[in-house]
Amino acid sequence: MQTRRITATMLMAASIVVFAHICFYKEYGVYDYYLFSDMEYQLLICAAILFLSMLGTYFAHFAGYFICGKISGYELISVEVHGFVFRCKNGKFSIRKYKGRHGIFVNMSPPEFSDGKFPFALYNAGAVIAFSIVSLITFFFVLFYFLSDIPLPALYWFCVFIWFFSHVVLYLLPVDKKSIGVLKRISTLKNSIELRRAYWQSSMAYAGLLKGTRLREQPDELFSLPAEGYMSNPVAAEIAWLRMNRLLDEGSFEEADRLIDFMISDKCAISDFKKKSAVLEKIYITLINKTVNSSEAEALLNDDIRMFMSQNRDFITVIRLEFALALLYYKDIKKASEFRERFARCLKNEPYPANIAAEIDLVELAERTAEEK
C-alpha cells in the first residue's frame, strides 16, 4: 500500500510539473530568470490548493458513502477521521479521540438480508462516485480556462483534478494482495451468495458492536464461518476475525486458539495487520492458560511481532497484552501496574462501550490468573 501511495504521489507531482510548464509557456511565451521565480510563487499557490483539496477529500468521502448509504437504506452510526470519532446518538453530538484505525471511515448499518439479497453495490461505490463527480467538474474547469487562454487558473484546477482522480484510481485498485478494489468487490458479491451473506454478516456484527452490543450478545448466525474454500477471499475472511473476537469475549479460548492458527495460515486472506493482531491474542491465550508453560508466549514474540507492538503501542489490545506479559510472564508487578494505568487511561478515549466491557473482562481475567498461579 505504501509503494502504491508513493507511486501515485510521484505521478501526481510529475503531472503537475509538466502541466505547469505548459501553462507558463502559454502565459509568457519564453522562460527567463524572473519567470522562474514567479513559477516558484505560483507553485506555492498550487501547494496551498492541494492542501485544501486534501480537506475536500474527507467531505467527498463522507458525502459519497453517506448519500449512497441512505439511498440504499443504511443507517449512520459514526464517522472516524484520523483518530477522532464523530457520533450522533439520541440527538446528542459527540467527538472523542480514538486510538484506532487511521484514515476516514463512515460506519453504517445495512438493511436486512432477504432472499439472498441486500443493497451493497451503490453503498460500496459511494466514495468512488463522489470522487469521480468532483474530478469531472474540476476537469471541465481545466478545459474552460485552458481553452480560454487563462492558463494559470487552469493549472490550479488541474492540481485539484489530479488529486481527486488519483483517489478514484486508488479506490478502484486493491491496496495489497489480501484486499480487493471496489469494482472487484461489487462483482464478487454480485456473483456469490456465500460471499454476499458473509459481507452482510460482518457488516451487521460491526454495526451491533458500534451501537453498544457486545459480540457475545449478538446472534450466532452472524459468526458462522463460510466454507474453507471461500476464506481465501478477504470478504469471507473478515468473519474469522469477528468470530475470533467473539470467542475471546465468550471465554472460549481453546476454540479461539485453534481459529487463530487457521487465520495466520495462508488459507485465510485477512490483512497482515489483523494476522499480527491475532498472534497477539494467541500470546494472551497462552499466558492465561494455567496448563501451558508461559515461555511458549515468549517464543511467539519474534522481532516482527515486537516491532508491530512498538508501532501500535497506544492500541488498547497491545496495552492489554503488555500488562499480561508483565504480570504473568516477567512477574514485574511495578511494570504491570504502569500498564494497568495506561490501560485505564486508554479506556477513557474508547468511544464504543461494547469494546470497553470486553477489554475490561480480559484484563481482569489476567489478574485472576496471576492470583491463582
LUMGUVO-487496 format. One record per residue (C-alpha): residue in three letters; z negated, x negated, y negated; residue number from 1. Coordinates in Angstrom, 1 decimal, padded with zeros to 4 digits. Layout:
<rs>
{aa: ALA, pz: Z, px: X, py: Y, i: NUM}
...
</rs>
This chain:
<rs>
{aa: MET, pz: 000.0, px: 000.0, py: 000.0, i: 1}
{aa: GLN, pz: -000.9, px: -002.8, py: -002.4, i: 2}
{aa: THR, pz: 002.5, px: -004.5, py: -001.7, i: 3}
{aa: ARG, pz: 004.4, px: -001.3, py: -002.5, i: 4}
{aa: ARG, pz: 002.5, px: -000.8, py: -005.7, i: 5}
{aa: ILE, pz: 003.2, px: -004.4, py: -006.8, i: 6}
{aa: THR, pz: 006.9, px: -003.9, py: -006.0, i: 7}
{aa: ALA, pz: 007.1, px: -000.6, py: -007.8, i: 8}
{aa: THR, pz: 005.4, px: -002.2, py: -010.9, i: 9}
{aa: MET, pz: 007.8, px: -005.1, py: -010.9, i: 10}
{aa: LEU, pz: 010.8, px: -002.9, py: -010.6, i: 11}
{aa: MET, pz: 009.5, px: -000.7, py: -013.4, i: 12}
{aa: ALA, pz: 008.9, px: -003.7, py: -015.6, i: 13}
{aa: ALA, pz: 012.3, px: -005.1, py: -014.9, i: 14}
{aa: SER, pz: 014.0, px: -001.8, py: -015.6, i: 15}
{aa: ILE, pz: 012.2, px: -001.5, py: -019.0, i: 16}
{aa: VAL, pz: 013.1, px: -005.1, py: -020.0, i: 17}
{aa: VAL, pz: 016.8, px: -004.5, py: -019.1, i: 18}
{aa: PHE, pz: 017.0, px: -001.2, py: -021.0, i: 19}
{aa: ALA, pz: 015.1, px: -002.8, py: -023.9, i: 20}
{aa: HIS, pz: 017.8, px: -005.4, py: -024.3, i: 21}
{aa: ILE, pz: 020.5, px: -002.8, py: -024.2, i: 22}
{aa: CYS, pz: 018.7, px: -000.7, py: -026.8, i: 23}
{aa: PHE, pz: 018.1, px: -003.7, py: -029.1, i: 24}
{aa: TYR, pz: 021.7, px: -004.8, py: -028.8, i: 25}
{aa: LYS, pz: 022.8, px: -001.3, py: -029.7, i: 26}
{aa: GLU, pz: 020.4, px: -001.2, py: -032.6, i: 27}
{aa: TYR, pz: 021.1, px: -004.6, py: -034.1, i: 28}
{aa: GLY, pz: 024.3, px: -005.9, py: -032.5, i: 29}
{aa: VAL, pz: 023.0, px: -009.5, py: -032.2, i: 30}
{aa: TYR, pz: 019.8, px: -011.3, py: -031.4, i: 31}
{aa: ASP, pz: 018.1, px: -013.8, py: -033.7, i: 32}
{aa: TYR, pz: 014.6, px: -015.2, py: -034.3, i: 33}
{aa: TYR, pz: 013.4, px: -012.3, py: -036.4, i: 34}
{aa: LEU, pz: 014.8, px: -009.8, py: -033.9, i: 35}
{aa: PHE, pz: 012.8, px: -011.4, py: -031.1, i: 36}
{aa: SER, pz: 009.5, px: -010.9, py: -032.9, i: 37}
{aa: ASP, pz: 010.5, px: -007.4, py: -033.7, i: 38}
{aa: MET, pz: 011.2, px: -006.8, py: -030.0, i: 39}
{aa: GLU, pz: 007.7, px: -008.0, py: -029.2, i: 40}
{aa: TYR, pz: 006.3, px: -005.4, py: -031.6, i: 41}
{aa: GLN, pz: 008.4, px: -002.7, py: -030.0, i: 42}
{aa: LEU, pz: 007.4, px: -003.6, py: -026.5, i: 43}
{aa: LEU, pz: 003.8, px: -003.3, py: -027.6, i: 44}
{aa: ILE, pz: 004.6, px: 000.3, py: -028.6, i: 45}
{aa: CYS, pz: 006.2, px: 000.7, py: -025.1, i: 46}
{aa: ALA, pz: 002.9, px: -000.6, py: -023.5, i: 47}
{aa: ALA, pz: 000.9, px: 002.0, py: -025.5, i: 48}
{aa: ILE, pz: 003.3, px: 004.7, py: -024.5, i: 49}
{aa: LEU, pz: 002.9, px: 003.7, py: -020.8, i: 50}
{aa: PHE, pz: -000.9, px: 003.9, py: -021.2, i: 51}
{aa: LEU, pz: -000.6, px: 007.4, py: -022.5, i: 52}
{aa: SER, pz: 001.8, px: 008.2, py: -019.6, i: 53}
{aa: MET, pz: -000.9, px: 007.0, py: -017.2, i: 54}
{aa: LEU, pz: -003.3, px: 009.6, py: -018.6, i: 55}
{aa: GLY, pz: -000.5, px: 012.2, py: -018.3, i: 56}
{aa: THR, pz: -000.2, px: 011.3, py: -014.6, i: 57}
{aa: TYR, pz: -003.6, px: 012.8, py: -014.0, i: 58}
{aa: PHE, pz: -002.7, px: 016.0, py: -015.7, i: 59}
{aa: ALA, pz: 000.6, px: 016.3, py: -013.9, i: 60}
{aa: HIS, pz: -001.1, px: 015.6, py: -010.5, i: 61}
{aa: PHE, pz: -003.7, px: 018.2, py: -011.1, i: 62}
{aa: ALA, pz: -001.3, px: 020.8, py: -012.5, i: 63}
{aa: GLY, pz: 001.1, px: 020.3, py: -009.6, i: 64}
{aa: TYR, pz: -001.5, px: 020.8, py: -006.9, i: 65}
{aa: PHE, pz: -003.5, px: 023.5, py: -008.8, i: 66}
{aa: ILE, pz: -000.5, px: 025.7, py: -009.7, i: 67}
{aa: CYS, pz: 001.3, px: 025.3, py: -006.4, i: 68}
{aa: GLY, pz: -002.0, px: 025.8, py: -004.5, i: 69}
{aa: LYS, pz: -002.8, px: 029.0, py: -006.5, i: 70}
{aa: ILE, pz: 000.7, px: 030.4, py: -005.8, i: 71}
{aa: SER, pz: 000.1, px: 029.7, py: -002.1, i: 72}
{aa: GLY, pz: -003.3, px: 031.4, py: -002.0, i: 73}
{aa: TYR, pz: -005.5, px: 028.3, py: -002.1, i: 74}
{aa: GLU, pz: -009.0, px: 028.2, py: -003.8, i: 75}
{aa: LEU, pz: -010.0, px: 025.3, py: -006.1, i: 76}
{aa: ILE, pz: -013.3, px: 023.6, py: -005.1, i: 77}
{aa: SER, pz: -013.4, px: 020.4, py: -007.1, i: 78}
{aa: VAL, pz: -011.4, px: 017.6, py: -008.6, i: 79}
{aa: GLU, pz: -012.2, px: 013.9, py: -008.0, i: 80}
{aa: VAL, pz: -010.9, px: 011.4, py: -010.6, i: 81}
{aa: HIS, pz: -011.8, px: 007.7, py: -010.1, i: 82}
{aa: GLY, pz: -015.4, px: 008.1, py: -009.2, i: 83}
{aa: PHE, pz: -016.1, px: 011.3, py: -011.1, i: 84}
{aa: VAL, pz: -016.3, px: 014.8, py: -009.6, i: 85}
{aa: PHE, pz: -015.5, px: 017.9, py: -011.7, i: 86}
{aa: ARG, pz: -016.7, px: 021.2, py: -010.3, i: 87}
{aa: CYS, pz: -016.9, px: 024.8, py: -011.5, i: 88}
{aa: LYS, pz: -019.3, px: 026.8, py: -009.4, i: 89}
{aa: ASN, pz: -020.7, px: 030.3, py: -010.2, i: 90}
{aa: GLY, pz: -019.3, px: 030.0, py: -013.7, i: 91}
{aa: LYS, pz: -021.0, px: 026.6, py: -014.4, i: 92}
{aa: PHE, pz: -019.0, px: 023.5, py: -015.0, i: 93}
{aa: SER, pz: -020.4, px: 020.1, py: -014.0, i: 94}
{aa: ILE, pz: -019.4, px: 016.5, py: -013.9, i: 95}
{aa: ARG, pz: -021.0, px: 014.0, py: -011.5, i: 96}
{aa: LYS, pz: -020.5, px: 010.3, py: -010.9, i: 97}
{aa: TYR, pz: -019.4, px: 009.7, py: -007.3, i: 98}
{aa: LYS, pz: -019.1, px: 006.5, py: -005.3, i: 99}
{aa: GLY, pz: -016.4, px: 008.0, py: -003.1, i: 100}
{aa: ARG, pz: -012.6, px: 007.9, py: -003.0, i: 101}
{aa: HIS, pz: -010.6, px: 006.2, py: -005.6, i: 102}
{aa: GLY, pz: -007.7, px: 008.0, py: -007.3, i: 103}
{aa: ILE, pz: -007.3, px: 011.7, py: -008.1, i: 104}
{aa: PHE, pz: -007.9, px: 014.4, py: -005.5, i: 105}
{aa: VAL, pz: -007.6, px: 018.2, py: -006.1, i: 106}
{aa: ASN, pz: -009.8, px: 019.7, py: -003.4, i: 107}
{aa: MET, pz: -008.7, px: 023.2, py: -002.5, i: 108}
{aa: SER, pz: -009.5, px: 025.6, py: 000.4, i: 109}
{aa: PRO, pz: -006.5, px: 027.0, py: 002.3, i: 110}
{aa: PRO, pz: -005.9, px: 030.7, py: 003.2, i: 111}
{aa: GLU, pz: -006.4, px: 031.9, py: 006.8, i: 112}
{aa: PHE, pz: -004.3, px: 030.7, py: 009.8, i: 113}
{aa: SER, pz: -002.5, px: 033.7, py: 011.2, i: 114}
{aa: ASP, pz: 000.2, px: 033.9, py: 014.0, i: 115}
{aa: GLY, pz: 000.5, px: 030.1, py: 013.9, i: 116}
{aa: LYS, pz: 001.3, px: 030.1, py: 010.2, i: 117}
{aa: PHE, pz: -000.2, px: 029.4, py: 006.8, i: 118}
{aa: PRO, pz: 001.3, px: 028.3, py: 003.5, i: 119}
{aa: PHE, pz: 001.4, px: 024.5, py: 003.3, i: 120}
{aa: ALA, pz: 004.8, px: 023.4, py: 002.0, i: 121}
{aa: LEU, pz: 004.6, px: 024.3, py: -001.6, i: 122}
{aa: TYR, pz: 001.0, px: 023.0, py: -001.9, i: 123}
{aa: ASN, pz: 001.8, px: 019.6, py: -000.3, i: 124}
{aa: ALA, pz: 004.8, px: 019.2, py: -002.6, i: 125}
{aa: GLY, pz: 002.8, px: 020.1, py: -005.7, i: 126}
{aa: ALA, pz: 002.4, px: 016.6, py: -007.2, i: 127}
{aa: VAL, pz: 006.0, px: 015.7, py: -006.4, i: 128}
{aa: ILE, pz: 007.3, px: 018.8, py: -008.1, i: 129}
{aa: ALA, pz: 005.2, px: 018.2, py: -011.2, i: 130}
{aa: PHE, pz: 006.3, px: 014.5, py: -011.5, i: 131}
{aa: SER, pz: 009.9, px: 015.5, py: -010.8, i: 132}
{aa: ILE, pz: 009.9, px: 018.1, py: -013.6, i: 133}
{aa: VAL, pz: 008.3, px: 015.6, py: -016.1, i: 134}
{aa: SER, pz: 010.8, px: 012.9, py: -015.0, i: 135}
{aa: LEU, pz: 013.7, px: 015.3, py: -015.5, i: 136}
{aa: ILE, pz: 012.5, px: 016.3, py: -019.0, i: 137}
{aa: THR, pz: 012.0, px: 012.7, py: -020.1, i: 138}
{aa: PHE, pz: 015.4, px: 011.7, py: -018.7, i: 139}
{aa: PHE, pz: 017.1, px: 014.3, py: -021.0, i: 140}
{aa: PHE, pz: 015.3, px: 012.8, py: -024.0, i: 141}
{aa: VAL, pz: 016.5, px: 009.4, py: -022.9, i: 142}
{aa: LEU, pz: 020.1, px: 010.6, py: -022.8, i: 143}
{aa: PHE, pz: 019.8, px: 012.5, py: -026.1, i: 144}
{aa: TYR, pz: 018.5, px: 009.6, py: -028.1, i: 145}
{aa: PHE, pz: 020.7, px: 007.0, py: -026.5, i: 146}
{aa: LEU, pz: 023.9, px: 009.0, py: -026.9, i: 147}
{aa: SER, pz: 022.9, px: 009.9, py: -030.5, i: 148}
{aa: ASP, pz: 022.8, px: 006.1, py: -031.3, i: 149}
{aa: ILE, pz: 019.0, px: 006.2, py: -031.8, i: 150}
{aa: PRO, pz: 018.2, px: 003.6, py: -029.1, i: 151}
{aa: LEU, pz: 014.5, px: 002.7, py: -029.8, i: 152}
{aa: PRO, pz: 013.1, px: 006.2, py: -029.1, i: 153}
{aa: ALA, pz: 015.4, px: 006.2, py: -026.1, i: 154}
{aa: LEU, pz: 013.6, px: 003.0, py: -024.9, i: 155}
{aa: TYR, pz: 010.2, px: 004.7, py: -025.4, i: 156}
{aa: TRP, pz: 011.2, px: 007.8, py: -023.4, i: 157}
{aa: PHE, pz: 012.8, px: 005.5, py: -020.8, i: 158}
{aa: CYS, pz: 009.4, px: 003.9, py: -020.2, i: 159}
{aa: VAL, pz: 007.9, px: 007.3, py: -019.6, i: 160}
{aa: PHE, pz: 010.7, px: 008.4, py: -017.3, i: 161}
{aa: ILE, pz: 010.4, px: 005.2, py: -015.2, i: 162}
{aa: TRP, pz: 006.6, px: 005.7, py: -014.9, i: 163}
{aa: PHE, pz: 006.8, px: 009.3, py: -013.7, i: 164}
{aa: PHE, pz: 009.8, px: 008.7, py: -011.5, i: 165}
{aa: SER, pz: 008.1, px: 005.8, py: -009.8, i: 166}
{aa: HIS, pz: 005.3, px: 008.3, py: -008.8, i: 167}
{aa: VAL, pz: 007.9, px: 010.6, py: -007.3, i: 168}
{aa: VAL, pz: 009.1, px: 007.8, py: -005.1, i: 169}
{aa: LEU, pz: 005.5, px: 006.7, py: -004.2, i: 170}
{aa: TYR, pz: 004.5, px: 010.2, py: -003.1, i: 171}
{aa: LEU, pz: 007.7, px: 010.7, py: -001.1, i: 172}
{aa: LEU, pz: 007.3, px: 007.5, py: 000.8, i: 173}
{aa: PRO, pz: 004.4, px: 006.6, py: 003.2, i: 174}
{aa: VAL, pz: 002.0, px: 004.0, py: 001.8, i: 175}
{aa: ASP, pz: 001.4, px: 002.3, py: 005.2, i: 176}
{aa: LYS, pz: 002.3, px: 002.6, py: 008.9, i: 177}
{aa: LYS, pz: -000.5, px: 005.0, py: 009.6, i: 178}
{aa: SER, pz: 000.4, px: 007.6, py: 006.9, i: 179}
{aa: ILE, pz: 003.4, px: 009.7, py: 006.2, i: 180}
{aa: GLY, pz: 005.2, px: 010.7, py: 003.0, i: 181}
{aa: VAL, pz: 005.2, px: 014.3, py: 001.6, i: 182}
{aa: LEU, pz: 008.6, px: 015.2, py: 002.9, i: 183}
{aa: LYS, pz: 007.9, px: 014.0, py: 006.4, i: 184}
{aa: ARG, pz: 004.5, px: 015.7, py: 006.4, i: 185}
{aa: ILE, pz: 006.1, px: 019.0, py: 005.4, i: 186}
{aa: SER, pz: 008.9, px: 018.6, py: 008.0, i: 187}
{aa: THR, pz: 006.4, px: 017.6, py: 010.7, i: 188}
{aa: LEU, pz: 004.1, px: 020.6, py: 010.0, i: 189}
{aa: LYS, pz: 007.1, px: 022.9, py: 010.0, i: 190}
{aa: ASN, pz: 008.3, px: 021.8, py: 013.4, i: 191}
{aa: SER, pz: 005.0, px: 021.6, py: 015.3, i: 192}
{aa: ILE, pz: 002.5, px: 024.4, py: 015.6, i: 193}
{aa: GLU, pz: -000.1, px: 022.0, py: 017.1, i: 194}
{aa: LEU, pz: 000.1, px: 019.7, py: 014.0, i: 195}
{aa: ARG, pz: 000.1, px: 022.7, py: 011.7, i: 196}
{aa: ARG, pz: -003.1, px: 024.0, py: 013.3, i: 197}
{aa: ALA, pz: -004.7, px: 020.5, py: 013.1, i: 198}
{aa: TYR, pz: -003.8, px: 020.3, py: 009.4, i: 199}
{aa: TRP, pz: -005.4, px: 023.7, py: 008.8, i: 200}
{aa: GLN, pz: -008.5, px: 022.8, py: 010.8, i: 201}
{aa: SER, pz: -009.1, px: 019.6, py: 008.8, i: 202}
{aa: SER, pz: -008.4, px: 021.4, py: 005.5, i: 203}
{aa: MET, pz: -010.9, px: 024.2, py: 006.4, i: 204}
{aa: ALA, pz: -013.5, px: 021.7, py: 007.6, i: 205}
{aa: TYR, pz: -013.3, px: 019.7, py: 004.4, i: 206}
{aa: ALA, pz: -013.4, px: 022.8, py: 002.3, i: 207}
{aa: GLY, pz: -016.5, px: 024.0, py: 004.1, i: 208}
{aa: LEU, pz: -018.2, px: 020.6, py: 003.6, i: 209}
{aa: LEU, pz: -017.4, px: 020.5, py: -000.1, i: 210}
{aa: LYS, pz: -018.7, px: 024.1, py: -000.5, i: 211}
{aa: GLY, pz: -022.0, px: 023.0, py: 001.0, i: 212}
{aa: THR, pz: -021.8, px: 023.9, py: 004.7, i: 213}
{aa: ARG, pz: -022.7, px: 021.0, py: 007.0, i: 214}
{aa: LEU, pz: -020.2, px: 020.1, py: 009.7, i: 215}
{aa: ARG, pz: -022.6, px: 021.1, py: 012.5, i: 216}
{aa: GLU, pz: -022.9, px: 024.6, py: 011.0, i: 217}
{aa: GLN, pz: -019.1, px: 025.2, py: 010.9, i: 218}
{aa: PRO, pz: -017.1, px: 027.0, py: 013.6, i: 219}
{aa: ASP, pz: -016.5, px: 024.9, py: 016.8, i: 220}
{aa: GLU, pz: -012.7, px: 025.7, py: 016.7, i: 221}
{aa: LEU, pz: -012.3, px: 023.6, py: 013.6, i: 222}
{aa: PHE, pz: -013.2, px: 020.5, py: 015.5, i: 223}
{aa: SER, pz: -011.2, px: 020.9, py: 018.7, i: 224}
{aa: LEU, pz: -009.0, px: 017.9, py: 019.3, i: 225}
{aa: PRO, pz: -005.3, px: 018.2, py: 019.8, i: 226}
{aa: ALA, pz: -003.7, px: 016.8, py: 022.9, i: 227}
{aa: GLU, pz: -003.8, px: 013.0, py: 023.0, i: 228}
{aa: GLY, pz: -000.1, px: 012.7, py: 022.6, i: 229}
{aa: TYR, pz: -000.4, px: 014.2, py: 019.0, i: 230}
{aa: MET, pz: -003.1, px: 011.7, py: 018.0, i: 231}
{aa: SER, pz: -000.5, px: 009.1, py: 017.0, i: 232}
{aa: ASN, pz: 000.2, px: 011.4, py: 014.0, i: 233}
{aa: PRO, pz: -002.2, px: 011.0, py: 011.0, i: 234}
{aa: VAL, pz: -002.4, px: 014.7, py: 010.6, i: 235}
{aa: ALA, pz: -003.8, px: 015.3, py: 014.0, i: 236}
{aa: ALA, pz: -005.9, px: 012.1, py: 013.9, i: 237}
{aa: GLU, pz: -007.9, px: 013.4, py: 011.0, i: 238}
{aa: ILE, pz: -009.6, px: 015.9, py: 013.4, i: 239}
{aa: ALA, pz: -011.0, px: 013.0, py: 015.3, i: 240}
{aa: TRP, pz: -012.6, px: 011.7, py: 012.1, i: 241}
{aa: LEU, pz: -014.1, px: 015.0, py: 011.3, i: 242}
{aa: ARG, pz: -015.3, px: 015.6, py: 014.9, i: 243}
{aa: MET, pz: -017.0, px: 012.2, py: 014.9, i: 244}
{aa: ASN, pz: -018.9, px: 013.1, py: 011.7, i: 245}
{aa: ARG, pz: -019.9, px: 016.4, py: 013.2, i: 246}
{aa: LEU, pz: -021.2, px: 014.8, py: 016.4, i: 247}
{aa: LEU, pz: -023.3, px: 012.5, py: 014.2, i: 248}
{aa: ASP, pz: -024.6, px: 015.5, py: 012.3, i: 249}
{aa: GLU, pz: -025.5, px: 017.2, py: 015.6, i: 250}
{aa: GLY, pz: -027.1, px: 014.1, py: 017.0, i: 251}
{aa: SER, pz: -024.6, px: 013.9, py: 019.9, i: 252}
{aa: PHE, pz: -024.5, px: 010.1, py: 019.6, i: 253}
{aa: GLU, pz: -023.2, px: 009.3, py: 023.1, i: 254}
{aa: GLU, pz: -020.2, px: 011.6, py: 022.7, i: 255}
{aa: ALA, pz: -019.6, px: 010.2, py: 019.2, i: 256}
{aa: ASP, pz: -019.7, px: 006.7, py: 020.6, i: 257}
{aa: ARG, pz: -017.0, px: 007.5, py: 023.1, i: 258}
{aa: LEU, pz: -014.9, px: 009.2, py: 020.5, i: 259}
{aa: ILE, pz: -015.2, px: 006.1, py: 018.2, i: 260}
{aa: ASP, pz: -013.9, px: 003.9, py: 021.0, i: 261}
{aa: PHE, pz: -010.8, px: 006.1, py: 021.1, i: 262}
{aa: MET, pz: -010.5, px: 006.2, py: 017.3, i: 263}
{aa: ILE, pz: -010.4, px: 002.5, py: 016.8, i: 264}
{aa: SER, pz: -007.8, px: 002.1, py: 019.5, i: 265}
{aa: ASP, pz: -004.0, px: 002.0, py: 018.9, i: 266}
{aa: LYS, pz: -003.7, px: 005.6, py: 020.2, i: 267}
{aa: CYS, pz: -005.3, px: 007.1, py: 017.1, i: 268}
{aa: ALA, pz: -003.5, px: 007.0, py: 013.8, i: 269}
{aa: ILE, pz: -006.4, px: 007.2, py: 011.4, i: 270}
{aa: SER, pz: -006.3, px: 004.9, py: 008.4, i: 271}
{aa: ASP, pz: -007.7, px: 001.3, py: 008.5, i: 272}
{aa: PHE, pz: -010.5, px: 002.4, py: 006.1, i: 273}
{aa: LYS, pz: -011.6, px: 005.1, py: 008.5, i: 274}
{aa: LYS, pz: -011.3, px: 002.9, py: 011.5, i: 275}
{aa: LYS, pz: -013.7, px: 000.4, py: 009.9, i: 276}
{aa: SER, pz: -016.0, px: 003.2, py: 008.8, i: 277}
{aa: ALA, pz: -016.0, px: 004.4, py: 012.4, i: 278}
{aa: VAL, pz: -017.1, px: 000.9, py: 013.5, i: 279}
{aa: LEU, pz: -020.0, px: 001.1, py: 011.1, i: 280}
{aa: GLU, pz: -021.1, px: 004.3, py: 012.7, i: 281}
{aa: LYS, pz: -020.8, px: 002.7, py: 016.1, i: 282}
{aa: ILE, pz: -023.1, px: -000.1, py: 014.9, i: 283}
{aa: TYR, pz: -025.6, px: 002.6, py: 013.7, i: 284}
{aa: ILE, pz: -025.5, px: 004.4, py: 017.0, i: 285}
{aa: THR, pz: -026.2, px: 001.1, py: 018.8, i: 286}
{aa: LEU, pz: -029.2, px: 000.4, py: 016.6, i: 287}
{aa: ILE, pz: -030.8, px: 003.8, py: 017.1, i: 288}
{aa: ASN, pz: -030.2, px: 003.8, py: 020.9, i: 289}
{aa: LYS, pz: -033.5, px: 002.7, py: 022.3, i: 290}
{aa: THR, pz: -032.0, px: 001.8, py: 025.7, i: 291}
{aa: VAL, pz: -029.5, px: -000.7, py: 024.2, i: 292}
{aa: ASN, pz: -030.2, px: -004.2, py: 023.0, i: 293}
{aa: SER, pz: -029.7, px: -004.2, py: 019.3, i: 294}
{aa: SER, pz: -028.0, px: -007.6, py: 019.5, i: 295}
{aa: GLU, pz: -024.9, px: -005.6, py: 020.5, i: 296}
{aa: ALA, pz: -024.8, px: -004.3, py: 017.0, i: 297}
{aa: GLU, pz: -024.6, px: -007.8, py: 015.7, i: 298}
{aa: ALA, pz: -021.6, px: -008.5, py: 018.0, i: 299}
{aa: LEU, pz: -019.7, px: -005.8, py: 016.2, i: 300}
{aa: LEU, pz: -020.4, px: -007.3, py: 012.8, i: 301}
{aa: ASN, pz: -017.5, px: -009.6, py: 012.6, i: 302}
{aa: ASP, pz: -016.2, px: -011.2, py: 009.4, i: 303}
{aa: ASP, pz: -013.7, px: -008.4, py: 008.8, i: 304}
{aa: ILE, pz: -016.4, px: -005.7, py: 009.0, i: 305}
{aa: ARG, pz: -018.8, px: -007.7, py: 006.9, i: 306}
{aa: MET, pz: -016.1, px: -008.1, py: 004.2, i: 307}
{aa: PHE, pz: -015.5, px: -004.3, py: 004.4, i: 308}
{aa: MET, pz: -019.2, px: -003.6, py: 003.9, i: 309}
{aa: SER, pz: -019.3, px: -006.0, py: 001.0, i: 310}
{aa: GLN, pz: -016.3, px: -004.4, py: -000.7, i: 311}
{aa: ASN, pz: -017.8, px: -000.9, py: -000.2, i: 312}
{aa: ARG, pz: -021.5, px: -001.8, py: -000.7, i: 313}
{aa: ASP, pz: -022.1, px: 001.2, py: -003.0, i: 314}
{aa: PHE, pz: -020.9, px: 003.7, py: -000.4, i: 315}
{aa: ILE, pz: -023.8, px: 005.8, py: 001.0, i: 316}
{aa: THR, pz: -022.8, px: 005.2, py: 004.6, i: 317}
{aa: VAL, pz: -022.7, px: 001.4, py: 004.1, i: 318}
{aa: ILE, pz: -026.2, px: 001.5, py: 002.4, i: 319}
{aa: ARG, pz: -027.5, px: 003.6, py: 005.3, i: 320}
{aa: LEU, pz: -026.2, px: 001.0, py: 007.8, i: 321}
{aa: GLU, pz: -027.7, px: -001.9, py: 005.8, i: 322}
{aa: PHE, pz: -031.0, px: -000.1, py: 005.9, i: 323}
{aa: ALA, pz: -030.8, px: 000.5, py: 009.6, i: 324}
{aa: LEU, pz: -029.9, px: -003.2, py: 010.2, i: 325}
{aa: ALA, pz: -032.7, px: -004.5, py: 008.1, i: 326}
{aa: LEU, pz: -035.2, px: -002.1, py: 009.7, i: 327}
{aa: LEU, pz: -034.2, px: -002.2, py: 013.4, i: 328}
{aa: TYR, pz: -032.4, px: -005.5, py: 013.9, i: 329}
{aa: TYR, pz: -033.7, px: -008.0, py: 011.4, i: 330}
{aa: LYS, pz: -037.1, px: -006.4, py: 011.2, i: 331}
{aa: ASP, pz: -037.2, px: -007.1, py: 007.5, i: 332}
{aa: ILE, pz: -039.4, px: -004.4, py: 006.0, i: 333}
{aa: LYS, pz: -039.1, px: -005.6, py: 002.5, i: 334}
{aa: LYS, pz: -035.3, px: -005.7, py: 002.6, i: 335}
{aa: ALA, pz: -035.3, px: -002.3, py: 004.4, i: 336}
{aa: SER, pz: -037.4, px: -000.9, py: 001.5, i: 337}
{aa: GLU, pz: -034.9, px: -002.2, py: -001.0, i: 338}
{aa: PHE, pz: -032.0, px: -000.5, py: 000.8, i: 339}
{aa: ARG, pz: -034.1, px: 002.7, py: 001.1, i: 340}
{aa: GLU, pz: -034.5, px: 002.8, py: -002.7, i: 341}
{aa: ARG, pz: -030.8, px: 002.2, py: -003.2, i: 342}
{aa: PHE, pz: -030.1, px: 005.0, py: -000.7, i: 343}
{aa: ALA, pz: -032.3, px: 007.4, py: -002.8, i: 344}
{aa: ARG, pz: -030.5, px: 006.4, py: -006.0, i: 345}
{aa: CYS, pz: -027.1, px: 006.9, py: -004.4, i: 346}
{aa: LEU, pz: -028.1, px: 010.4, py: -003.3, i: 347}
{aa: LYS, pz: -028.7, px: 011.4, py: -006.9, i: 348}
{aa: ASN, pz: -025.0, px: 010.8, py: -007.6, i: 349}
{aa: GLU, pz: -023.8, px: 012.6, py: -004.4, i: 350}
{aa: PRO, pz: -022.1, px: 015.8, py: -005.6, i: 351}
{aa: TYR, pz: -021.9, px: 017.5, py: -002.2, i: 352}
{aa: PRO, pz: -025.2, px: 018.9, py: -000.8, i: 353}
{aa: ALA, pz: -024.0, px: 019.0, py: 002.8, i: 354}
{aa: ASN, pz: -023.4, px: 015.2, py: 002.7, i: 355}
{aa: ILE, pz: -026.8, px: 014.7, py: 001.3, i: 356}
{aa: ALA, pz: -028.6, px: 016.6, py: 004.1, i: 357}
{aa: ALA, pz: -026.6, px: 014.9, py: 006.8, i: 358}
{aa: GLU, pz: -027.3, px: 011.4, py: 005.4, i: 359}
{aa: ILE, pz: -031.0, px: 012.0, py: 005.0, i: 360}
{aa: ASP, pz: -031.3, px: 013.1, py: 008.6, i: 361}
{aa: LEU, pz: -029.6, px: 009.9, py: 009.8, i: 362}
{aa: VAL, pz: -031.8, px: 007.7, py: 007.7, i: 363}
{aa: GLU, pz: -035.0, px: 009.5, py: 008.8, i: 364}
{aa: LEU, pz: -033.8, px: 009.1, py: 012.4, i: 365}
{aa: ALA, pz: -033.6, px: 005.3, py: 011.9, i: 366}
{aa: GLU, pz: -037.2, px: 005.4, py: 010.5, i: 367}
{aa: ARG, pz: -038.5, px: 007.3, py: 013.5, i: 368}
{aa: THR, pz: -036.7, px: 004.9, py: 015.9, i: 369}
{aa: ALA, pz: -038.4, px: 002.0, py: 014.2, i: 370}
{aa: GLU, pz: -041.8, px: 003.6, py: 014.7, i: 371}
{aa: GLU, pz: -041.1, px: 004.3, py: 018.4, i: 372}
{aa: LYS, pz: -039.9, px: 000.8, py: 019.2, i: 373}
</rs>
